[in-house]
Amino acid sequence: MAMELEYDRSLYGIEHKAGPFEISNETIDRANSSTGEAGAAFLSDEGAIAAGYKGRIAPPTLCCILVRQVALPDVKVKFGKTSMHAGQRVEPKAPVYADDQLTASSHLKDVYAKTGRSGTMVFVVWETTFSNQNGEVVAEVQESFARRE
Amino acid sequence: MPYYDEVELGDEIGPVEKVATDDEVSNFCDVWGTPGPNRFTDAETAAKSGMKGGPIVPGIMTMAMMAQLLTDWGGPGSIKDLDLVFRQPVPHNRALTLAATITDLREEDGESLVECDILMTGTEGERYVGGKAIVTLQSR
């Protein structure tokens, strides 16, 4: 029988907006240096142009770094005591260029329980769409947080 | 970078060995907007959070490392989808092995897609991060 979960269902359908996030060369430099990124298109205009872009681009997981800056409400799941980052998904849709301004829009996608060998866990999934200054969607990001018994 | 018709089911991407040092994690947390001390940068805070092996590498940082494996192979704009599960805490300053195995090849909506299972493991066989990725390659 499916577990009846208690949480704030009124959060469904609400979009939580954040930004604009200025994607400067310094932002990309710092993201690159902290992860050892050395791909030429992520390092300079020259490297990006050689790869067919109009200028320097950000690495594909930059929006996953930015997503943490979106203020999200407590889902008030009545289950477990500790929460952990269980997973992350990114679907890049268009290049993010240095000097772009991104905005984010997040909504609660799902809350569900799963039972395995180590017991039951409850997952809270948020979905965030990042768009650039032209309204073009550049990435979809999903974050999943798990609560343990 | 390989062309689509050069790859086959079962081909491996990598393996590549990486290490996330204390300094890199600290730098990443600054960029990420979670400056220390926290369970990623401070041993005491990590212990209070139940991390017996010391501070851990943020999941999103491991994701960036996995993405590098794919973009180094397929090109800077090759990732269509990267979907990861953070299976267990990833320690600092330890050798991490990243590899992917091609599980499907298909042409869809004019794109040549390569699907793969991707995994980050430790020296004792720990399966730290795993998941699936879809990469697009050029056709000749």
Contacts between the chains, C-beta under 8 A, distances in Angstrom:
chain1	res1	chain2	res2	distance
A	27	B	31	7.6
A	30	B	27	7.1
A	30	B	30	7.3
A	30	B	31	4.6
A	31	B	31	5.5
A	31	B	64	7.6
A	33	B	27	6.4
A	34	B	24	5.5
A	34	B	25	7.9
A	34	B	27	4.0
A	34	B	28	3.8
A	34	B	30	7.8
A	34	B	31	5.5
A	34	B	61	7.3
A	35	B	24	7.2
A	35	B	28	6.6
A	35	B	61	6.3
A	35	B	64	4.2
A	35	B	65	6.2
A	35	B	68	6.9
A	36	B	18	7.0
A	36	B	24	7.1
A	36	B	65	7.7
A	36	B	68	7.3
A	37	B	64	7.2
A	37	B	68	6.0
A	39	B	68	7.2
A	39	B	71	5.5
A	39	B	72	6.6
A	39	B	76	5.3
A	40	B	76	7.8
A	41	B	76	3.8
A	41	B	77	7.8
A	42	B	76	6.5
A	48	B	76	7.5
A	51	B	75	6.8
A	51	B	76	5.5
A	51	B	77	7.7
A	53	B	76	7.7
A	53	B	77	7.6
A	57	B	76	6.4
A	57	B	77	7.5
A	59	B	64	6.6
A	59	B	67	6.6
A	59	B	68	7.6
A	59	B	71	7.4
A	60	B	67	5.2
A	60	B	71	6.7
A	60	B	76	8.0
A	60	B	77	7.8
A	60	B	79	4.9
A	60	B	82	7.4
A	61	B	60	6.9
A	61	B	63	5.3
A	61	B	64	4.5
A	61	B	67	4.9
A	61	B	82	7.7
A	64	B	60	5.0
A	64	B	63	5.9
A	64	B	64	7.5
A	65	B	31	6.2
A	65	B	32	5.3
A	65	B	60	6.0
A	65	B	64	7.7
A	68	B	32	5.8
A	68	B	33	5.6
A	68	B	34	6.8
A	68	B	60	7.5
A	69	B	33	5.3
A	82	B	50	7.5
A	84	B	86	7.7
A	85	B	58	7.8
A	85	B	59	4.7
A	85	B	60	7.9
A	85	B	86	5.9
A	86	B	85	6.7
A	86	B	86	6.1
A	87	B	59	7.7
A	87	B	83	7.4
A	87	B	84	5.9
A	87	B	85	4.5
A	87	B	86	6.0
A	87	B	131	7.5
A	88	B	59	6.1
A	88	B	60	6.2
A	88	B	63	5.5
A	88	B	84	5.7
A	88	B	86	7.5
A	89	B	81	7.2
A	89	B	82	6.8
A	89	B	83	4.1
A	89	B	84	7.1
A	90	B	63	7.4
A	90	B	67	7.9
A	90	B	79	7.6
A	90	B	81	7.6
A	90	B	82	5.3
A	91	B	80	6.7
A	91	B	81	4.9
A	91	B	82	7.9
A	92	B	77	7.4
A	92	B	79	5.7
A	92	B	80	7.2
A	95	B	77	6.3
A	142	B	83	7.9
